[in-house]
């Protein structure tokens, strides 16, 4: 509630919309404050886009799907930006190739910031006169930008963490704690007919979270916390990366061809494991959740441990009545409290995105948004795996039990971790 509301003066909805728009857009800029100008154009791997590109693309979204549609006579900031900063919307036009985003020395960072200011000024006018359709698109655009705020953090980590100098981005690291992890246990759940997916009236959700539908779930048990660095190190010592029987066929080929021997950002020096975090390269924290592992690594670890990864239905079934507390990123990247009871379901939200064994496919009755916006989620429903829970880079309030993230099984530049499951 705002101060004016407390005083009894209701704020007009359009003022609330403008305030939210401003807050989200400013947070994106704030995430770039620790960067040097040179950092904004770096793309060390295909998956990680340069920060400058994120600043421009999130602006492109509002210009393309709102200003050009709802503002008569709107003049684009630059005619070529529609091509340069289109991510994957083929219905809009051919996008600039993703692997080449790091080659764009121009436009400069200063020009991209001018682009943001130009669009923000036009959006302020629209925010005061938006009809229901425009208001819905503005909401989608803000959630889209929050997704890119998370991508900014993970991509900045790749930009700096793959630099031989291992420079720090910010104090506080990845929100890693050095406390003792509770003993690993499994909470039992009775199966049967359950329901997953967003309910009507849940507030904003992405289209891929709908519709709510019935699923059959066998009796299962879910790990009460995430797998730790120390536990994953035991897998390495035991030769887990060298045992083909633990790996999916594609995973074994990927591991062999890429020379994968440890999670991303791990490095062994003088017999000790170091890990790059957002505050620089540090000694591995044993009780912190292992992160930056691929689905292939997570699946191999689960097999080595004699269990498996959960399905997304099992994960949501267990999480749907749990409080959303965790190590979320907010304005000051402060950690939030989580259950201390070793028997409670800990770390469900806000530490790592948790790999499931479920392929990313549409729910029964799924209907994508109309037009080019329907490409937002629907076109990726092939070849990727579902992750749940949110990470330490996820903006606060931007996760929920029904939220479905999705990545290719080899991806690991995101904060991706492991929760174990077993069939009861």
N, C-alpha and C positions, 0 to 999 in steps of 0.2 A: 504494500500500500504506500502511496506517495505521501509526502508531508502535507500537500494541499488537501488530499483526501482526508487525512487525519483531522485537519482543521475544519472539515465539513464542506469544503468547496470541491465539488466533483470536477475532475479534469475531463475535458471532452475527449472522446475516443480518438479523434484525429491527432490530438496532442500526445496521447499515449503512444500512438503508432509512430509519430515522429520521434519521440524519445527513444523508443525501442530501436528504430532504424538507426538513429545516431549512435546508440550504445554499441550495437553489433558492429557497425562500420568502424567505429573508433577502436574497438578491441582488436580488429584485424591489423590496424596500423600499429597498435601498441605492441603486438607480438613481434613486429619488425624493428622496434626501437633498439634492441641490443646489436643489430646487424650493422656492418659497414656497408657502404655503397657497393663494394665489390661482391659482397655475399649475395646480393639480390639477383644475380644473373647466373648462379652456379647450378648445374644439373649433373651430378656425378653418376647417376644411374637413370635409366629410362623412367622408372616408376616415380622418381622424385622430381617434381617440377620446381623451377626457380621461384623464390619468393615474389619476384617482380611479376611473374606470370600469374600467380594466385591473386595478387593485388588487382591486376587487370581483368582477369577472367571473372571474378566475382562482380566486378563493375559491369563487364560485358553482359552478364546475366540480367541485371536490372535494365540496362539500355535496350537489350534485344527483346525481352519478354514483357516489358512494361512501358518504357518511354516511347519506343517505336510503335507500340500498339495503341496506347491510351492517350498519348499527347499529340494532338494535331499540329503539324508543322515542326515537330521536334527535329533539331539538326544534330546529326551525329558528330561526335568529337573528331573522329578521323575515319574516313571511309574504309580503310584497310584493317581497322581493328576488328571488324566483324569476322574477318578471316583469321587473323593472327591469334585471337583469344577465344575462338570457338573450341570447346574441348572435344566433343564427340557428337554434336547435334547435326546429323547429316540432313535432316529436314530443313535446316537453316542454310546449309551450304557446306562445301568441302572444308573440313577443319585443317589448320596448320598441323603438320606432323608432330606428334607428341615427342618422339626422340630428338627433335631439333629445337625444342623450346629454349635450351641453353645457349643456342647460337644467336639469339636475338639481342645483340648489344643495343640495338635501337628498336623501339623507342627507349629512351633513357628512363631511369627511375623517376627523375623529375617530371618527365612527360606523362608517365603512368599516374603519378600523384595528381597532376593537373587533370587527367582524365577522370579520376575518382571525384575530384572537386566539381568538375563539370556535371557529371551524372548526379552527384548528391544534390546539387543546386536544383536541377530539374526535378528530382525525386521529391524535394521538399514541397514543390508546387503540387505534384500529383498526390502526395500524402494527404493534403488538405481537401482533395476532391475525389478521392478514390471510391468507385462503386464496389459492389460486393465481389465481382470477378477480379478487379484490380487488387482489392484488399487480400484476397486469397493468394494471388500471385506474389504479393509483397511478403506475405508470411512464408511462402515457399522459398522465396529468394533469401530471406534472412536465415532460414534453416540451412539452405544451401551454403550460405557464407559461413555459418558455424561449422559445417562439415569441412570447409576449406581452412578454417582456423586450426582444426585438428591436423589436417594435411600439412599446413604450414609448419607446425611444430615437428612433425615426423620428417618432413622433407628438409627442414633446417638441420635436424639431427643427422640426416644422411649427408648433407652438404659439408658439415663440420666434422662429423665422426669418421668420414672416409678421407679426410684431409690428414696427411702424415703428421701435421702439427697437433692434431687432436684439440683444437681450441674449444673453450667453454662457450656456451650460449648464455646461460643464466645460472644464478645461484639456486640451490635447492635441488638441482639434478632432476631426476624423474620422479620425485616424491618418494624415493626409496627410504625405507625404514630399516633400522638395524635391530629391532626387537626380535624376540624369540617367536618363531612361527608355532601355532598350535599343532599338536600331533595330527598327522593325516588320518582322517577317518572317513567313513562313508555313511551318509544319511539315507535311510531306506524310504522308498516311496511305493505305495500300492498303485498298481496300474488300473487300467480300465478305460472307459471313454472319457476323454478330456477335451478341452477347448483351448485353442491358441489363436493368436491374432488379435488385432485391435478391436475393441468394443466401440459401438456407436457412443459418442459423448466422451470419449477419452481425450479430447483435445486434438491438437495437431499430431498427425502421424503421416508417414510416407505411404504412397499407394501400395508398396510391396508388403506392408504389414497387414493388409486387408485381403479378403474379408475374414472375420472370425469364423472358425469352422471346427468341426469335431475331428478328433484324431484318436486312434487306438494306441495306448501306451502300455506295454508290458511292465510288470514289476521291475524296478530298477533301483540302483543306489548311485548317488552322486557324491564326489569328493567334497569334503567340507571346506576346502581351500584350494588355492592354486599350487601347482608344482613349483618348488623352489629352485634357486640356482644350485644349491648344494646337491639336491636330488638329481638334477639334470647332469651335474658334473660326475656323479656316480655312473650314470649311463655312458658317459664318454670313457671313463676309466675302464669300464667293463667291456669296451670294444663295441658299443652300440652302433657307432658310425661305420663299422667294418663288417657287420653281420647282415648279409643280404636277406636272410629269412625274416628280419624285422621290418623290412621296407616294402612298400608298394613298388611295383615294377617301375612306374614312371619316377617315383621318388628315388629309387636306387640309381637310376640313370642320371637323374638331376644331381644327386649327391656326388656321384663319380665324375661326371663331366665338369661340374663346377668346383670340384675339390673341397666340398663342404666338410668340415671337421668339428664345428662348434657353432653355437648361435651367432648371429650377426653381432658385431661390436665386441665379441670376446677375443682376447689375445693372450697367449701364454708367454710369460717372460720370466726366465730363471725359475721355472717350475711353479709359478703362481699365475692364476688367472686374473687378468685385468679386464674391465668392461668400460667402454665409452658410454658416459651418460651426458645429460645436458649440461652438467657442470664440469665436464672434462673426463679424461680417462682416470679411473679409480680402481682400487682393489675390489674384486667381486664381493658383493654382499651376500653371504651364504643363504640367509633366510628370506631374501627378497624374491618375489616371483620371477621365474625365468621368463624372459621376453625376447622378442625379435626372433622367433622360431617359425619355420614354415609349417604348413599342414603336414607335409611329409615327415618332418622331424617330430611333430607332436604325435602323429599316428605311430611312428616307430617307437617313441618313448613309451606310449601306452601299451604297445605289444610287449615291450621289454619288461614292463611292470606287471604284466599278466592281466591287464584290464583293457579298456578301450576308451575312445572319446564318446561324449554324450551326443545324442541326436539333438537337433534344435527343439523338437517337441519336448523332450525330457528336460532340457535346460529351462525352457519357458515355464513348463509345468511346475518345476521346483522354485523358480524365481518370481512367479507372478504375485505372490503374497508377501514377498520380502521387501523390507524398506530399502529405498534407493539411497544408500549411503556409500561413500567410498572416497577414493583419492582423486577426485575430479579436479581438472584445471578450472580455476575461475580467475577473476581479475588479478589476484596476487599469487596465483598458483598455490594457494594454501590447501593442505590436505584436510579432509573432512573425516569425522569419526566413523569407525566401523565396528561391528560387533566384536567383543573381546572373548566371548564364550567359545572355547575350543570346539564345542559340539554344534555351534551355530553355523549357518552357511555364511562363510566369510568371503570377502573379495569378489562377490558376484558382480559388483558394479565399480568401475572407476580405477582399476589397476591395469588390466590387460584385456584386450579383446580375446575372447576364448574360442578357440577352434572347436567346431562341432564336426560330426561325421556326415552332416547333411549337405547335399548339393543345393546350390541356390537355384530354385525353381519356383514358378508361380504357385500361389495357393489356389485351391479350387475356387473358381468363380472370380479370379483376379481380373480387374479391368484397369488398364493403364490410363493415365491422363490423356486427354485428347490433344491432337496436333503434335508439334515437335517436343513439347514437354513430356509426352508419353515415352520419350527415349530416356528420360531421367533414370529410371530403374529397370524398366521392362526389357530393354534390349540386351541386358547383361545376364539374363537368366540361362546361362549355358557355360559349363566348364569351370565354374567357381564354387567355392565352399562358403557356408554360412558361419559367421562369427557372432557372438553375443557378449553383452555386458558393458561395453565402453572401456576406455583406458584413461591413464593419467593425463592424456592430452585432450580428452573429450571435454568440450565446454560444459559447465555445470548446467543441469536441467535439460541436456540434449540427449539423454539416454532414457530408456524405459524397458520393461521386460519384453515388449513386443518388437523392439528395434532390431532389424536384420542388417548387419554389415556383411560384406562379401568380398572375397579376394581369391585370386588364383592360388592353387595349392603350393606353389613355389615362393609366393610373396612372403617377405619377412621384414621389410623396412618399417612396417607398422608395429605398434606395441601389441604384439600377439603372443599369447601365452597358452597354458595347458591346464584344463581341469579334467580329472579322470572320472570315469563312470564304469559301472559293471551291471550285468544282468543279475537280478536277484534270483 
